[in-house]
Amino acid sequence: MRPAAHWNGCFLLETGMATDVGCRREINEDDMIARPDLGLWAVADGMGGHAAGEFASQAIVAELAEAGLPASAVDLQARFMERLIRANDRIRAHSAELAAGPIGSTVAALLVHADGYAVVWCGDSRGYLLRDGHLVQQSRDHTELRAALEAGRITPEEARTWPRRNVITRAIGVGPAPECDIVSGRIAPGDLFLLCSDGLTEHLDDAEIADILLDLPPQAACDALIAETVARGARDNVTAVVLACRSGDDDDEKTAPPL
């Protein structure tokens, strides 16, 4: 069931979400959650092969679903991190049971309380903000590729074929505690947020993503993003969650019950 539009006291929050196994994988190791009632949206991209990666991403989503109602933005972030720590522990325990190498999952999350937002991430799943027609990546990939580019060891041209371009440097479940980064700000009416796994950004560039987000409402935009990725060969699982923040002048929309 897809979440209905939700009034959070400042904005009408409209969510879209979609995922696909892609064209080359047998199992979808991505997972996602949208809980506008909690002010929480997230995408997780599991790694470790078949049931292991699937377990990792599902463990994150299952824990986040139990975060509970926050009293403030600070409380929301604390609840989110506490649940991520629980997921980290579950994944590490499962990995020890399997004894088949490390498993884990990236995560990119959006936390919204009143008119404030925070994007929290670990790994190379991304968070974007589309404001006034401009798409800006909020997250910074935790990858060897980004580190090499920033250090000047490779050029952008070399990056396209660099053999270690898909190696991530952080993930939930691979260390004793989650290592996340966070950016925060204030929401403006008309803001659009996108969370996605790297299966999307491997095939679509920022300009193409922005065009789709500008042209379509959240659910149609998610469906179109996934469809275009699949049409281009979708070498990985692909997941997208879109949140539109509107002023909510229509009182009927504010009080509409969930579908």
C-alpha positions in Angstrom: 0.0 0.0 0.0 1.4 3.4 -1.0 1.2 6.1 1.6 -1.4 8.8 1.1 -0.6 12.5 1.3 0.2 13.5 4.9 -0.1 16.9 6.6 2.7 17.4 9.1 1.6 20.7 10.4 3.7 22.7 8.0 3.6 20.9 4.7 1.4 18.5 2.8 3.8 15.6 2.1 3.1 13.5 -1.0 5.2 10.3 -1.4 5.9 8.1 -4.4 8.0 4.8 -4.3 9.0 2.1 -6.6 11.6 -0.7 -7.0 12.6 -3.3 -9.6 14.9 -6.3 -9.6 16.5 -4.9 -12.8 17.6 -6.9 -15.9 20.5 -8.9 -14.7 19.8 -9.8 -11.0 17.6 -12.7 -9.8 16.8 -11.2 -6.4 16.0 -7.7 -5.4 18.3 -6.8 -2.5 17.0 -3.3 -2.3 14.3 -2.3 0.2 12.5 1.0 1.0 10.3 2.6 3.6 8.0 5.6 3.6 6.5 6.6 6.9 5.3 10.2 6.6 3.5 9.8 9.9 6.9 9.4 11.5 8.7 11.8 9.2 10.9 9.1 7.9 11.8 7.8 4.4 14.7 5.5 3.4 16.2 3.4 0.7 18.6 0.5 1.5 20.7 -1.4 -0.9 21.9 -4.8 0.4 25.2 -6.5 -0.5 26.6 -9.9 0.2 24.8 -12.0 -2.4 21.3 -13.3 -2.6 19.6 -13.9 0.8 22.4 -12.2 2.7 22.1 -8.8 1.0 18.3 -9.1 1.1 18.4 -9.8 4.8 20.6 -6.7 5.4 18.4 -4.2 3.6 15.2 -5.7 5.1 16.7 -5.6 8.6 17.2 -1.8 8.2 13.7 -1.2 7.0 12.2 -3.4 9.7 14.0 -1.6 12.4 13.2 1.9 11.0 9.5 1.0 10.9 9.6 0.7 14.7 11.2 4.1 15.3 8.0 5.5 16.9 6.6 9.0 16.9 9.2 11.7 17.5 8.7 14.8 19.8 11.2 17.0 17.9 13.8 17.0 15.1 16.5 16.0 17.6 14.3 13.2 18.9 13.7 12.0 15.3 17.4 11.8 14.5 18.1 10.0 17.8 15.3 7.5 17.2 16.6 6.9 13.6 20.2 6.3 14.8 19.1 4.0 17.6 17.2 1.8 15.1 20.1 1.9 12.7 22.4 0.6 15.5 19.9 -2.2 16.1 19.9 -3.1 12.4 23.7 -3.0 12.4 23.8 -5.5 15.3 21.3 -7.8 13.6 23.2 -7.8 10.3 26.5 -8.5 12.0 25.0 -11.4 14.0 23.5 -12.9 10.8 26.8 -12.5 9.1 28.6 -14.4 11.9 26.0 -17.2 11.6 26.5 -17.5 7.9 30.3 -17.4 8.2 30.5 -16.6 4.5 32.1 -13.2 4.5 30.7 -9.7 5.4 27.3 -8.6 4.5 25.8 -5.2 4.8 23.6 -2.5 3.2 23.9 1.1 2.2 21.2 3.5 3.4 20.0 6.9 2.4 17.3 8.4 4.5 15.2 11.6 4.7 14.0 12.8 8.1 11.3 15.6 8.2 10.0 17.3 11.3 7.8 20.4 10.9 9.7 22.6 8.4 13.1 21.0 8.9 14.8 18.2 7.1 17.9 16.0 7.4 19.4 13.6 4.9 21.4 10.8 6.5 23.4 8.3 4.5 26.0 5.5 4.7 27.4 4.1 1.4 26.4 5.1 -2.2 22.7 5.3 -2.1 21.8 8.9 -2.6 19.6 11.8 -1.4 18.8 14.7 -3.7 16.8 17.9 -3.3 15.1 19.6 -6.3 14.4 23.2 -5.5 13.5 26.0 -8.0 14.2 23.7 -10.9 17.7 22.8 -9.7 18.6 19.2 -8.6 21.4 19.1 -6.0 22.8 16.0 -4.5 22.7 16.2 -0.7 24.7 13.1 0.0 28.3 12.4 -0.9 29.1 8.9 -2.0 31.1 6.8 0.4 33.1 5.1 -2.4 36.7 4.6 -3.5 35.8 6.5 -6.7 34.8 9.7 -5.0 37.9 9.5 -2.7 40.1 9.1 -5.8 38.5 11.9 -7.7 38.7 14.3 -4.7 42.4 13.4 -4.2 43.1 14.0 -7.8 44.3 10.4 -8.4 42.0 10.0 -11.4 40.2 12.3 -13.8 36.5 12.4 -14.4 37.1 10.8 -17.8 39.1 7.9 -16.2 36.4 7.5 -13.6 33.9 6.2 -16.2 35.9 3.0 -16.6 37.9 2.9 -13.4 37.9 -0.8 -12.2 37.1 0.1 -8.6 34.4 2.6 -9.3 31.7 0.5 -7.6 33.6 -0.2 -4.3 31.9 1.4 -1.3 33.8 2.4 1.8 31.0 2.4 4.3 27.9 0.2 4.8 25.6 -0.7 7.7 26.6 -4.1 9.2 30.3 -4.2 8.3 31.6 -2.4 11.4 30.9 -2.3 15.1 28.7 0.8 14.7 27.1 2.7 11.8 29.2 5.5 10.2 26.7 8.0 8.8 27.0 11.5 7.5 24.2 14.0 7.7 23.2 17.3 6.2 20.2 19.4 7.3 18.2 22.4 6.3 14.8 24.0 6.1 12.1 23.0 3.6 10.6 25.5 1.2 7.2 25.0 -0.5 7.6 23.1 -3.7 10.7 21.2 -2.6 11.1 17.7 -4.0 13.4 15.0 -2.4 14.6 11.9 -4.1 16.2 8.9 -2.4 17.6 6.2 -4.7 19.9 3.2 -4.9 22.9 3.4 -7.2 21.1 1.2 -9.7 19.3 4.4 -10.8 22.3 6.7 -10.9 24.4 4.2 -12.8 22.1 4.7 -15.8 20.5 8.2 -15.5 22.4 11.5 -15.0 21.2 14.3 -12.8 19.8 16.3 -15.7 17.7 13.4 -16.8 16.5 12.7 -13.3 15.5 16.4 -12.8 13.5 16.4 -16.0 11.4 13.5 -14.8 10.9 15.0 -11.4 9.8 18.3 -12.8 7.3 16.8 -15.2 5.5 14.3 -13.1 3.9 13.9 -9.6 5.8 11.7 -7.1 4.4 8.3 -7.9 4.5 8.7 -11.6 8.0 10.1 -11.3 9.2 7.0 -9.4 7.5 4.7 -12.0 9.1 6.7 -14.9 12.6 6.7 -13.3 12.4 2.9 -12.8 11.0 2.3 -16.3 13.7 4.3 -17.9 16.5 2.6 -16.0 15.1 -0.8 -16.9 14.8 0.3 -20.5 18.6 1.1 -20.4 19.5 -2.4 -19.2 19.3 -2.0 -15.4 22.5 -3.9 -14.4 21.5 -3.7 -10.7 18.4 -3.5 -8.6 16.9 -0.1 -8.8 14.8 1.8 -6.2 13.4 5.3 -5.9 11.5 7.2 -3.3 10.2 10.7 -4.0 8.7 13.2 -1.5 7.0 16.4 -2.6 6.5 19.2 0.0 3.5 21.4 -0.7 2.0 24.3 1.3 -1.2 22.4 1.7 -3.7 25.2 1.2 -6.5 22.7 0.6 -7.9 21.9 4.0 -9.7 18.8 2.6 -6.3 17.4 1.6 -4.9 18.0 5.1 -7.6 16.0 6.8 -8.0 13.2 4.2 -7.7 9.8 5.9 -5.1 7.3 4.7 -6.1 5.1 1.7 
